[in-house]
């Protein structure tokens, strides 16, 4: 019975270790609440459903890249039958989400995602400075 205090201490350490991930997720992360992202005036949803885009948009972009570069597939048909031109710059950033910092960066900051490698090849349309020629 003299080990009772050690048992309680062990249980306390165990419970603390088990609850650390939950506590961390509640107290850490970006700006607190999920960013409120606006759709373009003429659209009611993105290329796919919100749930799909939250979980799989990067895979969709990778598939688009592979289809376009390797298979010469230039259009994408969404699950609801709508068709889109394949491409980050001409579809996503030109038609729907014109400002990278108001859309891409807000979500990535909230989720704690590092800058994706999209910008190694693509140029943010806001950063292009035309020479007028």
C-alpha positions in Angstrom: 0.0 0.0 0.0 3.0 2.3 0.2 3.1 2.4 -3.6 -0.3 4.2 -3.8 1.3 7.6 -4.4 3.5 6.2 -7.2 0.5 4.6 -8.8 -1.4 7.8 -8.7 1.6 9.7 -10.1 2.0 7.2 -12.9 -1.7 7.5 -13.8 -1.4 11.3 -13.8 1.6 11.1 -16.1 -0.2 8.6 -18.4 -3.3 10.8 -18.6 -1.2 13.9 -19.4 0.7 12.1 -22.1 -2.6 10.8 -23.7 -4.3 14.2 -23.7 -1.3 16.2 -25.0 -2.3 15.9 -28.7 -5.9 17.0 -28.0 -4.8 19.9 -25.9 -2.3 20.9 -28.5 -4.9 20.9 -31.3 -7.2 23.0 -29.2 -4.7 25.6 -28.3 -2.4 25.7 -31.4 -3.1 26.2 -35.1 -3.4 29.3 -37.2 -5.8 32.1 -36.6 -8.4 30.2 -34.6 -11.5 29.9 -36.7 -11.5 28.5 -40.2 -11.2 31.3 -42.8 -14.4 32.3 -44.6 -13.6 31.9 -48.2 -15.7 33.7 -50.8 -16.8 32.1 -54.1 -16.9 34.2 -57.3 -20.2 36.0 -57.9 -21.3 33.7 -60.7 -20.4 30.4 -59.0 -22.1 28.4 -56.3 -19.3 25.9 -55.7 -15.8 25.1 -56.7 -14.7 22.6 -59.3 -15.8 19.9 -56.8 -17.6 20.0 -53.5 -16.2 21.9 -50.5 -15.5 18.7 -48.6 -13.6 17.3 -51.6 -11.6 20.5 -52.1 -10.6 20.7 -48.4 -9.3 17.2 -48.3 -8.1 16.5 -51.9 -7.4 19.7 -53.8 -3.7 19.1 -54.0 -4.2 15.6 -55.4 -6.7 17.1 -58.0 -4.0 19.6 -59.0 -1.4 16.9 -59.3 -3.8 14.8 -61.4 -4.5 17.8 -63.6 -0.7 18.4 -64.1 -0.2 14.7 -65.0 -3.2 14.7 -67.4 -2.2 17.9 -69.1 1.6 17.3 -69.4 1.7 13.5 -70.0 -1.7 12.7 -71.6 -2.5 16.1 -73.3 -5.9 16.1 -71.5 -7.0 19.8 -71.4 -10.5 19.6 -69.8 -11.8 18.2 -66.5 -15.3 17.0 -66.0 -16.4 17.4 -62.4 -18.6 14.9 -60.5 -21.7 17.0 -61.3 -20.9 17.1 -65.1 -19.5 20.6 -65.4 -16.3 21.0 -67.5 -13.3 23.1 -66.7 -10.0 24.0 -68.4 -7.2 22.1 -66.6 -4.8 24.5 -64.9 -4.1 26.3 -61.7 -3.4 29.6 -63.3 -6.1 29.8 -65.9 -8.9 28.1 -64.1 -8.4 28.5 -60.3 -6.6 31.8 -60.1 -8.0 33.5 -63.1 -11.7 32.5 -63.0 -12.4 31.9 -59.3 -9.7 32.9 -56.8 -8.0 35.9 -58.3 -5.9 36.8 -55.3 -3.6 34.1 -54.0 -3.1 35.8 -50.6 -6.9 36.1 -50.0 -7.5 32.4 -50.8 -4.6 30.0 -51.0 -2.4 31.7 -48.4 -5.3 32.1 -45.9 -6.2 28.4 -45.9 -2.6 27.3 -45.9 -1.8 29.6 -43.0 -4.8 28.4 -41.0 -3.9 24.7 -41.7 -0.2 25.3 -40.9 0.8 24.1 -44.4 4.2 25.2 -45.8 4.2 27.0 -49.1 3.3 24.3 -51.6 5.6 23.6 -54.6 3.0 25.0 -57.0 4.8 28.3 -57.0 8.0 26.8 -58.3 6.5 26.8 -61.8 3.4 29.0 -61.6 3.5 32.7 -61.1 1.0 34.5 -58.9 -1.1 36.6 -61.3 -0.8 39.6 -58.9 3.0 39.5 -59.2 3.1 39.8 -63.0 4.2 43.3 -64.0 3.4 44.0 -67.7 5.8 46.1 -69.6 3.0 47.4 -71.8 4.6 46.0 -75.0 
